[in-house]
Amino acid sequence: MLPTNGHTRGKDLILKALNRYTGMVIFLSNTSDKIAD
């Protein structure tokens, strides 16, 4: 299975967006935990 260049680039963008979203969710949950204390 050899994906085309455009397909790989699209996958990278999706992964980057997912990573950023996950990082934000973790950051927000950590912050709300601190506020709760």
Secondary structure as GFF3:
##gff-version 3
##sequence-region A 1 37
A	DSSP	alpha_helix	5	36	.	.	.	ID=ss1
###
